[in-house]
Amino acid sequence: MKLSCLQENLNKALGIVGRAVATRTTLPITNNILLTTDQSRLKLVATNLEMAISYWTGAKVEEEGEITVPARLLTEFVGSLPNDRIDISLSPKTKTLELKCARFEARISGVDAKDFPPIPTIDEGITTKVEVAELKQGISQVVFAAASEESRPVLTGVDAQFTNDSLTLVAADGFRLAVYKLPVNTPVDQEVEIIIPARTLNELNRLVSDGEEVVDITINPGKSQVLFSFKDTELVSQLIQGAFPQYSQLIPQSYNTQAVVDVSEFLRAARTASIFARDGSGIVRLVMAAGSELTPGKLTISARSEEIGDDVGEIDAVVDGEEAKIAFNGRYIIDVLGVLHESRVALETTNPSSPAVIRPMGVDNYIHVVMPMFVQW
């Protein structure tokens, strides 16, 4: 292998694939990055066995070749170099990668590329294209609701249902449920439901820049892997096997009280209350009261702790229905309000012990359900 490329290009490439390098692993080679020449470009690959990221960057290739080298060492060294041309050469006998840039040079001991885990190639299966902006918004508004504990593996993923010309993303952790529906550019030829690890979607959201227009999605015929490809990047991930819970019956179809409030005001009040809720199991109490002809309705958000004190915040609300009380874990309210783009949101409740619904006003493709906490009022 003999090639040259720009430091800024290689640095960017290492930053992209580095997200897939294994951190805790029993297979030491997954701490490495695979460097290989591919049609007069340099291809970098990293994998943690759950997902793999491949990235192609421009290079002047004189001799073909491939090697794996420690990811952290290579990334830190390249990141410290000046913005100049890097000449890279590989000694096939010693498996040593030599890098020269300006007045710096280094030799890094590598491991044969044959020992690197094979990266799945998905050439056939169910394919579609999705607008980047829609996909990013969909991921950000559901992925935080996935479970972080591994006790129920299916809940650590996001359920993705492809039906004709739409994609529905669903996440739940037993305490909350988020459902987001978005259009796809090319209809799928058969309906399919898969569970994508939440970690994979978080990485995809970081990788896809707003400058890109569409992401190609391919699900392999065995429904065990999914491939996301865009511009110079491919992300392939294992899928979570199992049946996602039937969630539709968890979504309340009616309400006794609805409060429509400003998202930023609600978020500020919830954050303030959460400061006092830390010592009180995170409990934040909400009271919705209708106004009269002259005074607006209001939503009161409060929290109290026996040790440190209490706080009460009030915001204007358009309240429809009877006065209502309900309590939540404050973090769940903050999480959902923090990802909404709309300016106003509706909070709908039936009674203090039934799930509540949060839905942004003006759109009908997103719904969030939160389980209440039981408190003494």
C-alpha positions in Angstrom: 0.0 0.0 0.0 1.3 3.4 -1.0 -0.9 6.5 -1.1 -1.2 10.2 -0.1 -4.1 12.2 1.1 -4.8 15.5 2.9 -4.6 15.6 6.7 -8.0 17.2 7.1 -9.7 14.6 4.9 -8.1 11.7 6.9 -8.9 13.3 10.2 -12.5 13.7 9.2 -12.7 10.1 8.0 -11.2 8.8 11.3 -13.7 10.9 13.3 -16.6 9.3 11.4 -15.6 5.6 11.5 -14.2 6.0 15.0 -17.8 6.1 16.4 -18.0 2.3 15.6 -14.8 1.2 17.2 -15.4 -1.2 20.0 -14.7 0.2 23.5 -15.1 -2.9 25.7 -14.5 -6.1 23.7 -13.2 -9.6 24.0 -11.9 -9.4 20.3 -8.9 -7.0 20.4 -8.9 -6.4 16.6 -12.2 -4.5 16.9 -10.1 -1.8 18.6 -8.5 -1.3 15.2 -9.5 0.5 12.1 -9.2 -1.2 8.7 -7.5 0.9 6.0 -7.9 -0.4 2.4 -7.5 1.0 -1.1 -10.7 1.0 -3.1 -10.9 2.2 -6.7 -8.3 5.0 -6.2 -9.9 6.1 -2.9 -9.0 5.2 0.7 -11.7 3.3 2.5 -11.8 3.2 6.3 -13.9 0.7 8.3 -14.6 0.2 12.0 -16.9 -2.3 13.7 -18.0 -3.2 17.2 -19.8 -6.3 15.9 -23.2 -4.7 16.4 -22.7 -2.1 13.7 -20.0 -1.1 11.2 -19.2 2.2 9.6 -17.4 2.4 6.3 -16.2 5.8 4.8 -14.5 6.6 1.6 -12.1 9.6 1.3 -10.2 11.0 -1.7 -6.5 9.8 -2.0 -3.8 9.5 -4.6 -3.2 5.7 -4.7 0.1 4.4 -6.1 -0.1 0.9 -4.7 -3.1 -1.2 -3.5 -3.1 -2.7 -0.1 -4.8 -3.1 3.3 -4.0 -3.2 7.0 -5.6 -2.7 10.4 -4.1 -0.4 13.0 -5.1 0.7 16.5 -7.9 3.3 16.1 -7.1 5.5 19.1 -3.3 5.8 18.2 -3.9 6.6 14.6 -6.7 9.1 15.3 -4.7 11.0 17.9 -1.6 11.1 15.8 -3.4 12.3 12.6 -5.3 14.8 14.7 -2.1 16.3 16.0 -0.5 16.8 12.5 -0.5 20.1 10.5 -3.0 20.6 7.7 -0.8 19.2 5.0 -0.4 16.2 2.8 0.1 12.8 4.5 2.2 10.1 2.7 1.2 6.6 3.8 3.1 3.4 3.0 2.9 -0.1 4.2 5.7 -2.6 4.6 4.0 -6.0 3.8 6.7 -8.0 5.6 6.6 -6.2 8.9 3.0 -5.1 8.7 4.2 -1.6 9.7 2.3 1.5 8.5 4.5 4.5 7.9 3.0 8.0 7.9 4.9 11.2 6.9 3.5 14.7 7.1 5.6 17.9 6.8 8.4 17.3 9.3 6.6 14.6 11.2 6.7 10.8 10.7 5.5 7.8 12.6 5.5 4.0 12.2 2.5 2.1 13.6 2.5 -1.7 14.0 -0.5 -3.2 12.3 -2.5 -6.4 12.2 -3.2 -8.3 9.0 -6.5 -7.2 7.4 -7.5 -10.9 7.0 -8.1 -11.0 10.8 -10.6 -8.2 10.7 -14.2 -9.3 11.2 -16.0 -9.5 7.8 -18.3 -6.6 7.2 -21.8 -7.7 6.0 -22.6 -6.7 2.4 -26.3 -6.1 1.7 -26.8 -6.1 -2.0 -30.4 -7.2 -2.1 -33.6 -7.1 0.0 -36.2 -4.4 0.8 -35.0 -1.0 -0.2 -36.3 2.6 0.1 -35.1 6.2 0.3 -36.0 8.7 3.0 -35.5 12.5 3.2 -32.6 13.3 5.6 -34.5 16.1 7.4 -37.6 13.9 8.0 -35.5 11.0 9.2 -33.3 13.1 11.6 -36.4 14.6 13.1 -38.1 11.2 13.4 -35.1 9.7 15.1 -34.6 12.6 17.5 -38.3 12.5 18.6 -38.4 8.8 19.4 -35.0 7.4 20.2 -34.7 8.9 23.7 -37.8 6.8 24.7 -36.0 3.5 24.1 -35.0 1.5 27.2 -31.3 1.6 28.3 -31.5 -1.5 30.4 -31.0 -4.8 28.6 -33.6 -6.8 30.6 -36.0 -6.6 27.6 -33.8 -6.4 24.6 -36.6 -5.5 22.1 -37.2 -2.3 24.1 -33.6 -1.2 23.6 -34.4 -0.7 19.9 -36.7 1.4 17.8 -39.5 -0.4 16.0 -39.5 0.5 12.4 -42.6 -0.3 10.3 -42.4 0.2 6.6 -45.8 0.2 4.8 -46.0 1.3 1.2 -45.1 5.0 1.3 -44.6 5.6 5.0 -42.3 4.7 7.9 -43.5 4.6 11.5 -40.8 4.8 14.2 -41.8 3.6 17.7 -39.8 3.5 21.0 -41.0 2.6 24.5 -39.3 1.8 27.8 -42.3 0.8 29.9 -42.8 4.3 31.3 -43.3 6.2 28.0 -44.1 5.7 24.4 -43.1 7.8 21.3 -44.6 7.3 17.8 -43.5 9.2 14.7 -44.7 8.7 11.2 -42.8 10.0 8.1 -43.1 9.6 4.4 -40.6 7.6 2.3 -39.5 8.7 -1.2 -39.8 5.2 -2.8 -42.6 2.9 -1.7 -41.5 -0.5 -0.3 -42.6 -3.5 -2.3 -43.7 -5.4 0.8 -44.6 -4.4 4.3 -41.9 -5.1 6.8 -41.3 -4.5 10.5 -37.8 -4.5 12.1 -36.3 -3.4 15.4 -33.2 -1.2 15.0 -30.9 -0.8 18.0 -31.3 2.7 19.5 -27.5 3.1 19.5 -27.4 2.6 15.8 -30.0 5.3 15.1 -28.2 7.7 17.5 -25.0 7.2 15.4 -26.9 7.6 12.2 -28.4 10.9 13.4 -24.9 12.2 14.2 -23.4 11.0 10.9 -26.0 12.4 8.5 -25.4 16.1 7.8 -28.2 18.4 6.8 -26.4 19.0 3.5 -27.3 15.5 2.3 -30.7 15.0 0.8 -31.7 11.3 1.1 -30.6 8.2 2.9 -30.9 4.8 1.2 -32.2 2.0 3.5 -31.8 -1.6 2.6 -33.1 -4.5 4.8 -31.5 -7.9 4.0 -33.8 -10.8 3.0 -33.3 -12.5 6.4 -34.4 -9.3 8.2 -31.3 -9.6 10.4 -29.4 -6.6 9.2 -30.1 -3.1 7.8 -27.8 -0.8 5.7 -28.0 3.0 5.7 -26.0 4.5 2.9 -25.5 8.2 2.0 -22.8 10.2 0.2 -19.4 8.6 1.2 -20.7 6.6 4.1 -22.3 3.3 4.8 -23.6 2.1 8.2 -24.6 -1.5 8.6 -26.2 -2.8 11.7 -27.5 -6.0 13.2 -31.2 -5.9 14.0 -32.8 -6.9 17.3 -34.8 -10.2 17.0 -38.1 -10.5 18.8 -41.6 -9.1 18.8 -42.1 -5.4 19.7 -45.1 -4.9 22.1 -48.5 -4.1 20.6 -48.5 -0.5 21.6 -51.6 0.9 19.9 -53.9 0.0 22.8 -51.7 2.0 25.1 -52.5 5.3 23.4 -55.6 6.9 25.0 -58.3 7.7 22.5 -60.0 10.4 24.5 -59.4 12.8 27.4 -61.2 14.6 30.2 -58.9 17.6 30.3 -56.7 19.2 27.7 -54.2 22.0 28.3 -52.5 23.8 25.4 -49.4 25.6 26.4 -46.2 27.2 25.0 -43.5 24.6 24.7 -40.6 26.8 25.8 -42.5 28.0 28.9 -43.5 24.5 29.8 -39.9 23.3 29.4 -38.5 26.1 31.6 -41.1 25.3 34.3 -40.4 21.6 34.2 -36.6 22.1 34.4 -37.1 24.5 37.3 -39.3 22.0 39.1 -36.9 19.1 38.4 -34.2 20.9 40.5 -36.4 20.4 43.5 -37.6 17.0 42.4 -34.1 15.4 42.5 -34.5 14.4 46.1 -38.1 13.4 45.7 -37.9 10.5 43.2 -38.0 13.1 40.3 -41.7 13.7 40.9 -43.2 16.8 39.3 -46.8 17.7 40.0 -49.1 19.3 37.4 -52.4 21.0 38.0 -54.6 22.2 35.1 -57.3 24.7 35.8 -59.6 26.4 33.3 -59.9 30.2 33.3 -62.9 32.5 33.2 -63.9 35.0 30.5 -61.4 37.5 31.9 -58.5 35.3 33.1 -56.7 32.7 31.1 -56.4 29.1 32.2 -53.2 28.0 33.9 -50.9 25.0 34.3 -49.2 24.9 37.6 -46.0 22.8 37.8 -44.6 22.1 41.3 -42.1 19.9 43.1 -41.2 19.4 46.7 -38.6 17.6 48.7 -38.8 17.0 52.5 -35.2 17.9 52.9 -34.6 20.9 50.6 -37.9 22.6 50.0 -40.3 23.2 47.2 -41.1 25.3 44.1 -44.2 26.3 42.2 -44.3 27.6 38.6 -47.3 28.8 36.7 -47.8 29.2 32.9 -50.8 30.4 30.9 -52.8 27.6 29.3 -55.9 27.1 27.2 -57.7 24.5 29.3 -60.6 22.4 27.9 -62.4 20.3 30.4 -62.5 19.9 34.2 -59.7 20.8 36.6 -57.1 17.9 36.6 -54.1 16.8 38.6 -51.4 14.5 37.5 -47.7 13.7 38.4 -44.8 12.6 36.3 -41.1 11.9 36.4 -39.8 15.3 35.5 -37.1 13.9 33.2 -39.7 12.4 30.9 -41.4 15.7 30.4 -38.1 17.5 29.8 -37.0 14.8 27.3 -40.0 15.1 25.0 -40.4 18.9 25.2 -36.7 19.3 24.4 -37.0 17.6 21.0 -40.2 19.3 19.7 -39.9 21.9 16.9 -43.5 23.2 17.3 -44.2 26.3 19.5 -47.3 24.9 21.3 -48.1 21.5 22.7 -51.3 19.9 24.1 -51.2 17.9 27.3 -54.2 15.5 27.5 -55.2 13.6 30.7 -58.1 11.3 31.7 -57.4 10.9 35.5 -54.3 11.0 37.8 -53.7 7.2 37.3 -54.1 6.9 33.5 -51.5 7.6 30.9 -51.3 11.2 29.6 -50.7 12.2 26.0 -48.4 15.0 24.8 -49.0 16.0 21.2 -47.5 19.0 19.3 -50.1 21.4 17.9 -50.3 21.7 14.1 -48.9 18.3 13.2 -50.6 14.9 13.3 -47.6 12.6 12.8 -46.2 12.5 16.4 -47.7 11.4 19.7 -46.0 10.8 23.0 -47.6 8.9 25.9 -46.3 9.2 29.5 -47.2 7.0 32.5 -48.1 9.0 35.6 -46.6 8.6 39.1 -48.7 7.9 42.1 -48.5 10.6 44.7 -50.3 11.9 47.8 -51.9 15.3 46.9 
